[in-house]
């Protein structure tokens, strides 16, 4: 039996937030899970945020503003009650499902990030829903949470996900090793099917534009060395998953060679294989350490509408 995991689900009464709650109810084995549902109520409607500090606004809108706050709190509490009941019906123990309802103190994202620092093993957000900005790939609050959680795994849920199949996108980096270990700890108590998936870019000497200067022998040797290393990497990761308690029959592996787009092939595999979840390290083999997320991870998150994406630091 794995150690109890503590999960924070950030919600805002939207359908996207409800999908995030449903995902946790379906994907996580309830026996060893402790959950907190967190709802931060804005201190004014979004259109009035900039006006809230204005004395004229406070005086003229005082009665309507007070009524708005009462309505907002009532709606938030009703959503939290429904979400909690959903989780309890999914066999999570009542005393393992907590509720955090508070008014915005600093900012919705920053208030959630403050709570995230209290020892959570995962933070779950809807792909959209914590913002009214539906025209960008992540709601503004969700995006701030993803980028602000450098040391805590975040699950971005992009819809009403039914499939329990999980695609573990890896390379040979330490971050991928961490993602494997993290997934093993969560998946051991579930019946999820896991696929260890590796995409190898074309080995061509991309820094040489002149075809006459490219050495086909060098490219061939690099390809052969890469192909020899892959089975060893797969074995190591599979052993780690089995050691965590994942049944061997639930683990498979697959590699794509000569890829022109690693992110594109990961998302394509998730779609073609009817996966529900993509699991990745926050960074991979990229040397560009100044970015919060590796380029492949960022591109996958951008394109993975309809999936849950786990980003593991």
Secondary structure, 3 states (H helix, E strand, C coil): CCCCEEEEEEECCCHHHHHHHHHHHHHCCCCCEEEEEEEEECCCCHHHCCCCCCHHHHHHCHHHHHHHHHHHHHHHHHHHHHHHHHHHHCCCCHHHEEEEEEECCCCHHHHHHHHHCCCCCEEEEECCCCCCCCCCCCCHHHHHHHHHCCCCCEEEECCCCCCCCEEEEECCCHHHHHHHHHHHHHHCCCCCCEEEEEEEECCCCCCCCCHHHCCHHHHHHHHHHHHHHHHHHHHHHHHHHHHHCCCHHHEEEEEEEEECCHHHHHHHHHHHCCCCEEEEECCCCCCCCCCCCCHHHHHHHHHCCCCEEEEEC
